[in-house]
Amino acid sequence: MGAIKSLLSERTIEIIKSTVPVLEQYGEQITRRFYELMFSNHPELLNIFNHAHQKQGRQQKALAASVYAAAKHIDRLEDILPVVKQIGHKHRSLGVKKEHYPIVGKHLLMAIKDVLGEAATDEVIEAWREAYGVIADVFIQVEQQMYDEVAKKQGGWVDFRPFVVQKKVKESDVITSFYLVPQDGGEISDFLPGQYVSVKVQIPSEKYTHIRQYSLSDVPGKSHYRISVKREVETAQKPAGIVSNYLHDHVKEGDVLELSAPAGDFTIDMSKETPVIFVSGGVGITPLLSMAKSVVKQQPNRSITFICAAINRRVHAFDQELRMLAEQTNVSYYVCYEQPSEADRTHPYFKKEGFIDASFMRSVIEQTNVDVYMCGPIPFMKTVKEALQQCGVAEERVHYEFFGPASQL
């Protein structure tokens, strides 16, 4: 990406950087207006975007952060390459194509002009048009490479492929697993532990199709994929999950779902032998379970600690799978229940009541030379990250995944 800077004039770079304070102040207002304009003119794109994240404002915040980062780093775009690749995985799994980028660019410029008014001079708009073209080309190249790689992979495919629900298993009061095999009886591509697939459904009562990403919750190398879906109920903060409730209530064994090939950059480094700690909150257990089981399978001598947080045993999924790992291998398993019943306290691996804190983490971390992988609700991950910092674990050793648009801890 070092060559990108040479594609932009010094004047363009200067103008883009001058807009950084404005984007910090008005970024979300611009992205809200961007989505309004784009969906008004291109309603067919609602078949790709997550409507729930739009209503909650999460997508607008994520896009605003991306635009801000691009502007701030316009003279050294190589700094944001990891973010480009992370977004590229999402785009490839959703079926975003190069022809979508001009549509996005057009409406982003319209939104900037609408929100900033006279401050969006012709010179500013032209600089952003030029910069967007260069940045879009980077995304297109990265994503095309991803499309090519998955197409060439043994058992791989591009876009969506029909899979049959071979088995449906209730894992807890709120999480259900779906075992999926290809309808055509062909091979399925391998994946890296921690990756996800996109599931596309057409709900009879809905005008547009819905696409959601779900982590693969079992080890690679099997003839099926397993996704494990939490039923998202309505709360004061968010609406009920349209897709998760449809999968729980209406999709049964023998039904067909459309899947993308596996994607995602939240994966575990199997070349390392340092002790590894997994910290899961609720359904955040799904990518971490795949990682932990893969480490046990491929690196049986690597030290593993698995800390599983849930409200109580009723909503604690995969407990039996983790117990088996702890009983048969060198996995240290710790259970934390926020609101345990008396029966919950008799769980053989129950360690902590309430929330995870630094004191608890110190009791289970024997050394700071560890790699930590965590996944769960954002407030949970913030708490765990702070506890790890207090324990002396370096920030670069802490890896995490967001369900939905990327955010900051």
N, C-alpha and C positions, 0 to 999 in steps of 0.2 A: 504493500500500500504506500510505500515511500514515494512511488512515482505519481501518486494522486496529486500531491501538492503542486507538482510542475504543470498539471492540467488546469490549475486555477491561477489567475493573475494575482499579483500581490495586492492590487486594489480590491479585488473580490474578497480575498481573505480578510483584508482590513475591515471591509464593510460587514461581513458576516460576524466577525468577532465583536464589532461595535453593537450588534443586536443582542448579544448575550444577556445583558441586564434586562432588556425588554422581554426576552423569552422567559427569564426567571420570573418576571412579574405577571406576564400575560399568557404564558405557555398553555395552561389548561384551558383558558378562554379560547385561544386559537384552535386547539385540537377539538374542543367541543363543537365549535363552528365548522371546522373541517368535516367532521363526521356528519353533521346536519346537511351540509351542502352535498357531500358525496353520495349519501344514501338517498337524498332527494332526487338527484340526477341519475344515479345508478343503483336502484333498489335491488338489482340482482346480486350485488355484493353482500347483501344481508344473508345470503346462503353460505358465506364464508365466515363472517364475523360472529363472535360470541355476544348474543344480545344481552345476556345478564351482565357481562362485564361493561357493556355500554351503559346500562341503566345505573350500575353502581359507580360509574365514573372511573373504573380501574383502567380501562383501555385508554381513555383520554389522558390519564396521569402517566401511563407508560409511554405513550407516544410523545407527550410533552417532554418527558425526561430524555427520550431518544433524540429529539430535535435539539434540545438544549445541549446534550453531550456532543452532537455533531458540530454545532456552532462553536462550542468552547474548544473543541479539538480539531477545528477545520485545518489548522496548519500542521497537524500530526495525527491524521486519522488512523494510523496504525495502532494508536492507543485504544481505540474502540473496536478493534477487530474481534476480540472475544465476544462482545455484545452483538456484533454483526452476525457472527456464526450462531450464537444462541437464537437470535431472531430468525435467521435463515432456516434452522431446524424446524421452528414453528411454521414458517411460511411453506416449506416443502411439505410438511405433514398436512397442511390445510389445502394445498393445491394452488397456492399463490403463484402466478406466472408473470413473465416479463411484461406482457401486455397490460397488466394491472398498474404498473408503475407510472406511466404517463397520466393515468386517471388520478392517482394519488397526488402526483406533483401539481397538476392543474388545480385541484381543489385545496391543496395546502396553500398555494400562493393566493388563491381567492380568499381563504380564511385569514391569512396574514393581513391582506389589504382591508378586509372587512373590519377586523378588530383594531388594527393600528391606525386606520384612517389616514390622515395627512402625513403621519410619521412614516408610513410605508411609501416612500418616494419611489419614483421610477427606477432610480439607481439601486435602492435597496431590493426591490422586487426582482430586478434583472440579476443582481448578485445572487439572490437566493435561487433563481431559476437555473443559473449556471452551476451553483454548488449542488443543488438537488440532482441535476443530471449526472454529475460525477459520482455522488454518493449512491444514487440509484443503480448506476452501472456496477458498482462494487457489490451491492446486494444481488443483482441479477447474476453476476459471474459466480459468486459464492453459492447461490441457490441452484444454478444450472449444474455446477459440479456435484452438488448433493443429489440432484435428480439423476445425473449420469451414473453416479456411484451405486445408487440403490437399484437402478435398472439393470446394471451389469452383475449385481450380486446374485449368487445362487439362491433361487427361490424368491428373488426380489421382484418388485413391481412398482409402477409409477401410478400416482393418483390413488383411486380407491378400488378395493377388491372385495367381493362378497365372501363373508365367513358365516358358517353355521354355528349356532350356540349348541355345542355338544353336551354341556353340563352347566347347571346353574346351582350354586352352593351358597347358602346363607352362612356367613362367617361371624356375624354378631347381629345385634338388634338393628344396626344401621348400615352394615357393609355386606354386600353380596358379590361373589365372584362369578365370572362368566368364562367358561373354557371354550375357546373359539378355534375351529378348524376350517381350512379353505373349502369353499363350496365346490371348486373344480378338482379337488382331491390332489392338487399338486403340492410341491414343496413350499415351505415358508422360509423366509430369510432369517438368518441368525440376528441377534441383537446384543448390545452391550448392557450389562446389568445397570439398571437405573433409567433406561430409556422408556419411551411411551409410544402409544399408537393413537392416532385420531380415529374416532368413531363417528360416522355420519348416519343420522337417522332422519327419516321423514315421519313426523308425528301427525296423525290424521287431522287433528284440530288446528294445526299450525300451517301458515301460508308458506313459510320458508323452511328449508332444511336446517338442521342444527348439527354442528360439529363440536365435539368435545375431546380433549386429550385425557387419556387414562394411562397411568404407569403400568408396565408389565410387572406383575407381582411374583413371578416364578423365575426359575433359572432358564437361561437359553438352552437350545439344543433339543427341545422336545418337539413333538409333532403338532402341538397346539400352542396358542398364546393364552395366558390368563390375565384378565383385568379384574380389578376389585373396586367396586363402585360404592361410594357412600351416598346414602339418600340425603339430599340436601333439603332440609325443612325450612319453612319461612321463619325468619326472625326479624327483629326491629332493624337490623343492619342489612339484611339481604332477602330477596324473594326466594321462594321455593325453587329447587333445581328442576327445570323442565325436563331435561334429558335424564338426569339421575332417577327421578320419580317414574319416568316412562320406562326405563330399563328395569327398575324394581317391580313395577306393577303390571306391565304389559308384555315385556319380552320374555319368551319362554323357550325351553329346550326345543330345538328344531327350527327356530326362527333364524332369519338372516340379518346380519349387520354388515355395513361396509366399513372396511378398515384401510388406513394408510399403512405403508411400510413403517417399521419402527424408526424413531427419530429421537433427538435430544442429546445435549452435551453434559447432563448431570450424570456422570458415570464414574466408576471407581477405577483408580490406577492400579492395575494388577501387576505392574512391574515393581512396585514397592513392597517391602516386607515389614514396614513399621507397624506397630500395634494400631488397630483401627477401632474407632468407637462410632456406633450408630445410635442416634437419638431421634426417636420418632414421637410425633404427637398425633393421635387420632389416625385418620386415613393416610397420613404421611408415612406410615409404615410400609406402604406398597413398594416404592422403589428401593427402600432400604432392605427389605426382606430379600428381594432379588439379589442385591449386592452381597448381603451376609451369606446367603446360601451358596453363592458363586465362590466367595472366598473360601468357605469351608471345603467346597468341592475341588478348587484349583490350588489353594494354598493351605493345606490342612495344618501346617505348623504356625500359621500367622495368628497372633493373639487378637481375639475379637471380644469386644464388650458391646452388648445390645441393651440400650435403655429405652423402655417402651412406656410412654405416658398416655393415659386415657382417663376419662371421667370415672369409670368403674368397670367391673368385669363384664357387664352386659354389653358394653360397646367396645370391648377389647377384642380385636380380630387377630387371628393367627397365633393365639397363645399356645395352642398345642404344637404347631410347627416349631415355634421358638423353644418350647420345653424340650422337644426332641433334640434340637441342636445342642441345647445346654447339657442334656443328659448323655449324649453320645460323643460330644466333641469338646474342644477347649473354649467354647463360647461361655462368657460370663453374662448372665441374663438378669436384668433388674427391672422390676415393675413398679411404676409410680401411679397411684390412683388419686385423682383430685378429690373425689367424694366417695371413698370406699364404704361399703357396708361392713357389718361385722364379719360376714362370710368372706368378703373380699380380703380382709386382713389375714385370713388363713392361707392365702395363695402362697405356695412354697417359694416364690421368687419376689414376693411383695417386699419393697424396700422403703418406700417413701409415700407419705400422705401429703396432699396439697401440691404445690407447684415445685418444679425443679429449681434449685438455687445453688449458689456457689458452694455452700457447705456440703450439700449432697454430692456435687460433682467432685469435690476434693476427696470424698470418701470412696469414690470408685475409680478415679484417675490416679494411677500409680506413677505416671511420669508425663512430662509435657511433650516429649518426642512422639506424638501420636498424630494420626489423621482422623478428623471428625467429619462425619457425614450426617446431616440432619435435615428433616423435612416435617412440616406440620403447619398449623396456622401461624400467621405472621407474628402476633404477640408472643406466642410460644417460642418461636425461633429467636426473637429479640432477647427474651429472657435467658435462653440457653446460651446465646452468643455472649451476653454480658457475664454470665457465670463462668464460661470458658476463659474469657479475658482475665477475670479475677483469679483463675487457677493458673494463669501463666501460659496458656496455649496460644501460640502465635496465630494472628488472623489469617495468614496464608495457608494454615493447616485446617481451616474450618471451611467446609464445602456445604452448600445448601441449594435447595430447589424450591421455587415458588409454583404453586398450582394456580395457573392463570398468568396474566401479564406480569413480567418481571418488575420488582420493586426494589427498595433499599431497606436494609435492616437498620 
